[in-house]
Amino acid sequence: MDFENSTIKLPKIGEIKAVIHKIFEEELKTDTISKYCKGKYYFSILVEDGKEVPVKQVFSESTTICVDVGIKDFAFI
């Protein structure tokens, strides 16, 4: 990636112009190019920032609630 010239170098294609929303210095892990129905392409980047993965929180039935916001009528309990 060339942040100064806003280009991405792709194998077999070469350099292409891009709109880059964030400049990063972390290690590049994977990248994905996706084409959406309107003909637009999106380039997703996964980087390794070196931070430790947070501890997973434990949930139980007594501390968890569920709210369905797609209901037509509201039922009182």
Steps between C-alpha positions, in 0.01 A plus 500: 500500500619847418323743733655812342375419147180323614578181309487129573727255318322177408658185356425442128326841479757755613439830675146635527367826643319469832323708763688417819314585820768414756878497497654214699849386590407159639588168335267410211351151554234451229311702244180438309349663192119489469276615215150615591188500281536864392842424351702652785805324638603497867843410635501368860823478696575302818805621694680369809533778757686297760243563773387216724161344426245601770367237739164359390215597734283230652122540469230310687123472461444699820695803371393490134182639340370483145308777326336442161472841332328357193168426669171655387327519844663535840403249772520600867608237751 
